[in-house]
Amino acid sequence: MAVTADPCWVDGERSSQLPLPDRGLAFGDGVFETLLLVNGAAMLLAYHEERLQSGLERLGIAATRPLLAATVEQAAGESPAGYAALRVTVTRGTGPRGYAPPPAPSARVIVQLSPLQHDPYAWREPLAIDYSSVRLGRQPQLAGIKHLNRLEQVLAAAECAREGWGEALMLDESGRVVSAVAGNLFLVRGGDLLTPALDGCGVAGTRRRAVIERWAPALGLAVEECAIDGEVVQQADEVFICNSLQGLRAVGVCRKRRWSDFPVTRALLDVARQEMDGMVQA
Amino acid sequence: MAVTADPCWVDGERSSQLPLPDRGLAFGDGVFETLLLVNGAAMLLAYHEERLQSGLERLGIAATRPLLAATVEQAAGESPAGYAALRVTVTRGTGPRGYAPPPAPSARVIVQLSPLQHDPYAWREPLAIDYSSVRLGRQPQLAGIKHLNRLEQVLAAAECAREGWGEALMLDESGRVVSAVAGNLFLVRGGDLLTPALDGCGVAGTRRRAVIERWAPALGLAVEECAIDGEVVQQADEVFICNSLQGLRAVGVCRKRRWSDFPVTRALLDVARQEMDGMVQA
């Protein structure tokens, strides 16, 4: 029974059936991207493409380059007006039994298009968050890329649902904060921005990159990527979480700490919103 | 293009198509077992069933209990005479976008039956191994179970193929040895057995459990589960690797260390072989 009737494509054909065996299912042997489509156009397409290619390279999966533009174009034909999520999964495809990749694998591309009901760059209710009990395992060889091994996030998201948290902070084993469950984390301190370095674990998000390279500089803000102890989060002037479908979300509560003013987060969201509006008009 | 024409089943129906979306593909949200079938009967079925259920519990996936017996029975009808591998994958099934498990997911069972050309409990050429450059990330919440997040093993198996190694030792970040890429590890020292404790990472293999609980005791050997530094492997009297489809494989070379006598490994293999033969006659 399918929960969704979202349009899906497998290797460019409309299909909601994955041919078996597939190494994506067998081992999580692949990567994915979740793009925001606005009236059928993908926001920050180049960033998504670069991260996707970097992930494929890290895993040694040969695939078309560029891959996303044609995929987006195909999906755009069926994309509703307004906002949609486009998930693009690239696996190492089929192969014989066993962990070893086949000598000449053929990457498989699986695409799912889902309408979004919310406007990702509107100001929304700040999140109430807490610290996840799930620690992220350190794995520098997979850090940064958006691969398909996401059980840590699944367990943490289940904990959020159980505990009624809007999101959660994920720490590594040494107690440093890495990210939210489904997004990157920024702290505002003394007018500048801090975000966790991602050399040991975590996903280098496209919105994280946009904050660092475009949106913060547009406001004259410096961003430092560094090691951040978990408890430092509660000492920040503002905290926000970002991802492709949530845009920038302010954090309003973390345990006993409450925030009610978000001037920097609001200003960054305005800049991001303008970029999205500009894209829509283009 | 399918590399294999192996029989597959999805939720009990003959099918080599996985309905999308599936959380197994999306996040590696599931577990698997690889069983050895001998003339259609599964070796160590109870151990596989217990590990599978333990994995499902750890991930919070509700599924039939017991699950494997009926699956094996169905596959046995198409199993060739002799040896075959039965891979049983259980995912959290379908669900809406996002990491959070749906409130009432329906587990999906994907089965693949592959003939085996070799006799897993025959004595075979000892393996030449080395140390993998891929370190296993510490993740106690997932340690021991056979979940679908296997990119570390995929990268290490690719390294083995590239370097021409028969297998490789996987260490954790602190330099302790955890396992082989696709199997557990035992050292013989002074007549007893050592095997790495698996509290931080690694898979608790069914053959590992059989060695500890049945095959070593049958020979009057003690087995200690403990922390083992990587270099200690080369100081052992014998080294062997075990998994469901390889049985027990002696290690003949690890870097400059060579072994040529394997009395304990041969004796254990004999015990295991008798168990398999007894099962076939039963």
Contacts between the chains, C-beta under 8 A, distances in Angstrom:
chain1	res1	chain2	res2	distance
A	1	B	94	7.1
A	1	B	106	6.9
A	2	B	19	5.9
A	2	B	20	7.7
A	2	B	21	7.7
A	2	B	94	5.8
A	3	B	21	7.8
A	3	B	94	4.9
A	3	B	95	5.8
A	3	B	96	5.9
A	3	B	102	6.9
A	4	B	21	6.5
A	4	B	94	7.4
A	4	B	96	6.5
A	6	B	21	7.6
A	8	B	20	5.1
A	8	B	21	7.4
A	10	B	20	7.6
A	15	B	20	7.9
A	16	B	19	6.4
A	16	B	20	4.5
A	16	B	21	7.9
A	17	B	17	3.9
A	17	B	18	6.7
A	17	B	19	6.3
A	17	B	20	6.7
A	18	B	17	6.8
A	18	B	18	4.2
A	18	B	20	5.7
A	18	B	22	7.4
A	18	B	25	6.4
A	19	B	2	6.0
A	19	B	16	6.4
A	19	B	17	6.3
A	20	B	2	7.8
A	20	B	8	5.1
A	20	B	10	7.6
A	20	B	15	8.0
A	20	B	16	4.5
A	20	B	17	6.7
A	20	B	18	5.7
A	20	B	110	6.7
A	20	B	112	6.9
A	21	B	2	7.7
A	21	B	3	7.8
A	21	B	4	6.5
A	21	B	6	7.6
A	21	B	8	7.3
A	21	B	16	7.9
A	21	B	112	5.9
A	22	B	18	7.4
A	22	B	25	7.1
A	23	B	154	7.6
A	24	B	25	5.1
A	25	B	18	6.4
A	25	B	22	7.1
A	25	B	24	5.1
A	25	B	25	4.8
A	25	B	89	6.8
A	25	B	91	7.6
A	25	B	110	7.1
A	25	B	148	7.4
A	26	B	32	7.6
A	26	B	87	7.8
A	26	B	89	7.2
A	26	B	148	7.3
A	26	B	150	7.6
A	27	B	28	7.5
A	27	B	148	6.7
A	27	B	149	7.9
A	27	B	150	3.8
A	27	B	151	6.6
A	27	B	153	7.0
A	27	B	154	5.3
A	28	B	27	7.5
A	28	B	28	3.3
A	28	B	148	5.6
A	28	B	149	5.1
A	28	B	150	6.2
A	28	B	151	5.8
A	29	B	150	7.4
A	29	B	151	6.4
A	29	B	154	5.1
A	32	B	26	7.6
A	34	B	97	7.9
A	59	B	151	7.1
A	59	B	154	7.5
A	59	B	155	7.3
A	60	B	155	8.0
A	60	B	158	6.1
A	85	B	97	6.1
A	87	B	26	7.8
A	87	B	97	6.9
A	89	B	25	6.8
A	89	B	26	7.2
A	91	B	25	7.5
A	92	B	154	7.9
A	94	B	1	7.1
A	94	B	2	5.8
A	94	B	3	4.9
A	94	B	4	7.4
A	95	B	3	5.8
A	96	B	3	5.9
A	96	B	4	6.4
A	96	B	114	8.0
A	97	B	34	7.9
A	97	B	85	6.1
A	97	B	87	6.9
A	97	B	112	7.8
A	97	B	114	5.3
A	98	B	157	7.1
A	98	B	182	6.9
A	99	B	150	6.5
A	99	B	153	4.5
A	99	B	154	5.2
A	99	B	156	7.5
A	99	B	157	3.8
A	99	B	181	6.3
A	99	B	182	5.7
A	100	B	154	7.8
A	100	B	157	4.0
A	100	B	158	6.5
A	100	B	160	6.9
A	100	B	161	5.2
A	101	B	154	6.5
A	101	B	157	7.2
A	101	B	158	5.3
A	101	B	161	7.6
A	102	B	3	6.9
A	106	B	1	7.0
A	110	B	20	6.7
A	110	B	25	7.1
A	112	B	20	6.9
A	112	B	21	5.9
A	112	B	97	7.8
A	114	B	97	5.3
A	134	B	141	6.1
A	135	B	139	7.6
A	135	B	141	7.8
A	137	B	137	3.3
A	137	B	138	5.4
A	137	B	139	3.8
A	137	B	142	8.0
A	137	B	201	7.5
A	138	B	137	5.4
A	138	B	138	6.8
A	138	B	173	6.0
A	139	B	135	7.6
A	139	B	137	3.7
A	139	B	152	7.0
A	141	B	134	6.1
A	141	B	135	7.8
A	141	B	152	7.8
A	141	B	155	6.4
A	142	B	137	7.9
A	142	B	151	6.0
A	142	B	152	7.6
A	147	B	151	5.8
A	148	B	25	7.4
A	148	B	26	7.3
A	148	B	27	6.7
A	148	B	28	5.6
A	148	B	151	7.6
A	149	B	27	7.9
A	149	B	28	5.1
A	149	B	149	3.6
A	149	B	150	7.4
A	149	B	151	4.9
A	150	B	26	7.6
A	150	B	27	3.8
A	150	B	28	6.2
A	150	B	29	7.4
A	150	B	99	6.5
A	150	B	149	7.4
A	151	B	27	6.7
A	151	B	28	5.9
A	151	B	29	6.4
A	151	B	59	7.1
A	151	B	142	6.0
A	151	B	147	5.8
A	151	B	148	7.7
A	151	B	149	4.9
A	152	B	139	7.0
A	152	B	141	7.8
A	152	B	142	7.6
A	153	B	27	7.0
A	153	B	99	4.4
A	154	B	23	7.6
A	154	B	27	5.3
A	154	B	29	5.1
A	154	B	59	7.5
A	154	B	92	7.9
A	154	B	99	5.2
A	154	B	100	7.8
A	154	B	101	6.5
A	155	B	59	7.3
A	155	B	60	8.0
A	155	B	141	6.4
A	156	B	99	7.4
A	157	B	98	7.1
A	157	B	99	3.7
A	157	B	100	4.0
A	157	B	101	7.2
A	158	B	60	6.1
A	158	B	100	6.5
A	158	B	101	5.3
A	160	B	100	6.9
A	161	B	100	5.2
A	161	B	101	7.6
A	173	B	138	6.0
A	181	B	99	6.2
A	182	B	98	6.8
A	182	B	99	5.7
A	201	B	137	7.5
